[in-house]
Amino acid sequence: MSFRSIVSRLTLLLVFLAGLAFQPQSVVLAAANLTITPLTWNVVGLDSNNVSVGPNNFPVGARVCYSGDATATSV
């Protein structure tokens, strides 16, 4: 290996490590205190029946409750 090759590899490694170290910071918001309770069968999907003969919809119900003290927006 030549000196130039070693220097170029070390430079590339330093640039890569600097890119990992100096990531831009972003705002992190806390998740809302939501609980999800299934109301129907806890299975999503249809069985192997022929869709043109049998049912082609499988309704799924769930209750979503918020247990926090502040207003939950964008839910």
Residue frames as qw, qx, qy, qz and C-alpha x, y, z in Angstrom:
[[0.000, 0.888, 0.460, 0.000, 0.00, 0.00, 0.00],
 [0.411, 0.426, -0.026, 0.806, 1.29, 3.41, -0.85],
 [0.178, -0.239, -0.438, 0.848, 1.36, 6.39, 1.47],
 [0.280, -0.016, -0.225, -0.933, -1.21, 8.22, -0.67],
 [0.552, -0.262, -0.706, -0.358, -3.64, 5.28, -0.43],
 [0.441, -0.334, -0.691, 0.465, -3.31, 5.12, 3.36],
 [0.031, -0.178, -0.202, 0.963, -3.83, 8.88, 3.71],
 [0.399, -0.109, -0.412, -0.812, -6.90, 8.82, 1.46],
 [0.562, -0.326, -0.753, -0.100, -8.43, 5.94, 3.42],
 [0.340, -0.324, -0.565, 0.678, -7.78, 7.65, 6.75],
 [0.121, 0.065, -0.041, -0.990, -9.26, 10.89, 5.42],
 [0.503, -0.220, -0.593, -0.590, -12.36, 9.05, 4.24],
 [0.527, -0.346, -0.741, 0.231, -12.66, 7.34, 7.62],
 [0.187, -0.244, -0.377, 0.874, -12.37, 10.66, 9.47],
 [0.298, -0.049, -0.261, -0.917, -15.01, 12.28, 7.25],
 [0.562, -0.287, -0.714, -0.304, -17.32, 9.33, 7.86],
 [0.458, -0.354, -0.659, 0.480, -16.83, 9.46, 11.64],
 [0.020, -0.137, -0.155, 0.978, -17.34, 13.24, 11.67],
 [0.419, -0.174, -0.474, -0.755, -20.59, 12.74, 9.76],
 [0.577, -0.371, -0.728, -0.003, -21.75, 10.29, 12.42],
 [0.380, -0.283, -0.503, 0.723, -20.72, 12.56, 15.28],
 [0.058, 0.256, 0.082, -0.961, -22.33, 15.76, 13.99],
 [0.020, 0.469, 0.827, 0.309, -25.85, 14.68, 13.09],
 [0.180, -0.372, -0.076, -0.908, -28.43, 17.47, 12.95],
 [0.068, 0.171, 0.790, -0.584, -30.62, 17.71, 16.02],
 [0.305, -0.360, -0.573, -0.670, -34.38, 17.44, 15.67],
 [0.440, -0.265, 0.354, -0.782, -37.29, 18.13, 17.97],
 [0.327, -0.125, -0.936, -0.036, -38.73, 15.04, 19.63],
 [0.506, -0.326, 0.069, -0.795, -42.24, 15.27, 20.97],
 [0.270, -0.103, 0.889, -0.356, -43.59, 12.90, 23.59],
 [0.278, -0.209, -0.824, -0.446, -46.14, 10.38, 22.43],
 [0.554, -0.347, 0.037, -0.756, -49.67, 10.68, 23.73],
 [0.252, -0.131, 0.893, -0.349, -50.85, 8.24, 26.40],
 [0.693, 0.126, -0.273, -0.655, -53.15, 6.19, 24.19],
 [0.405, -0.105, 0.898, -0.133, -54.52, 2.75, 24.94],
 [0.546, 0.199, -0.501, -0.641, -56.04, 0.65, 22.17],
 [0.477, -0.032, 0.814, -0.329, -58.46, -2.13, 23.08],
 [0.190, -0.013, -0.797, -0.573, -59.82, -4.49, 20.40],
 [0.569, 0.058, 0.331, -0.750, -63.62, -4.76, 20.38],
 [0.884, 0.265, -0.155, -0.352, -63.97, -7.53, 17.80],
 [0.974, -0.057, 0.079, 0.206, -62.02, -10.72, 17.18],
 [0.283, -0.812, 0.378, 0.343, -58.31, -10.10, 17.44],
 [0.621, 0.055, 0.647, 0.438, -57.73, -11.54, 13.94],
 [0.287, 0.694, -0.121, -0.649, -57.31, -9.33, 10.88],
 [0.108, 0.308, -0.799, -0.506, -58.03, -10.91, 7.52],
 [0.808, 0.111, -0.068, -0.575, -60.44, -13.18, 5.74],
 [0.720, -0.179, 0.670, 0.011, -60.47, -16.93, 5.67],
 [0.197, -0.227, 0.766, 0.568, -59.90, -18.94, 2.50],
 [0.487, 0.561, 0.635, -0.213, -63.47, -18.64, 1.21],
 [0.373, 0.380, 0.502, 0.681, -64.13, -17.56, -2.35],
 [0.034, -0.276, -0.191, 0.941, -64.63, -13.78, -2.27],
 [0.320, -0.046, -0.460, -0.827, -67.26, -13.85, -5.01],
 [0.540, -0.347, -0.738, -0.206, -69.34, -16.34, -3.00],
 [0.542, -0.530, -0.537, 0.369, -68.70, -15.42, 0.63],
 [0.180, -0.955, -0.133, 0.196, -68.06, -12.22, 2.55],
 [0.660, 0.450, -0.033, 0.601, -65.40, -9.88, 1.23],
 [0.090, -0.751, 0.222, -0.615, -65.29, -7.50, 4.20],
 [0.682, -0.261, -0.587, 0.349, -63.85, -8.21, 7.61],
 [0.183, -0.863, -0.013, -0.470, -64.81, -5.45, 10.07],
 [0.620, -0.070, -0.505, 0.597, -62.39, -4.71, 12.86],
 [0.277, -0.871, -0.168, -0.370, -63.31, -2.55, 15.84],
 [0.595, -0.034, -0.440, 0.671, -61.09, -0.91, 18.41],
 [0.288, -0.925, -0.245, -0.049, -61.56, 1.55, 21.23],
 [0.529, 0.333, -0.226, 0.747, -58.88, 4.24, 21.59],
 [0.439, -0.851, -0.285, 0.027, -58.71, 5.99, 24.96],
 [0.351, 0.612, -0.285, 0.649, -56.51, 8.87, 26.02],
 [0.682, -0.570, -0.412, 0.198, -55.33, 8.83, 29.64],
 [0.461, 0.133, -0.164, 0.862, -53.29, 12.04, 29.72],
 [0.134, -0.678, -0.474, 0.546, -54.10, 15.30, 31.46],
 [0.028, 0.475, -0.231, -0.849, -53.43, 17.61, 28.49],
 [0.701, 0.538, 0.145, -0.446, -55.39, 17.91, 25.26],
 [0.589, -0.085, 0.692, 0.408, -54.35, 15.36, 22.63],
 [0.445, 0.718, -0.068, -0.531, -54.17, 17.03, 19.22],
 [0.435, 0.554, -0.620, -0.346, -53.51, 15.49, 15.81],
 [0.415, -0.142, 0.884, -0.160, -54.69, 12.05, 16.87]]
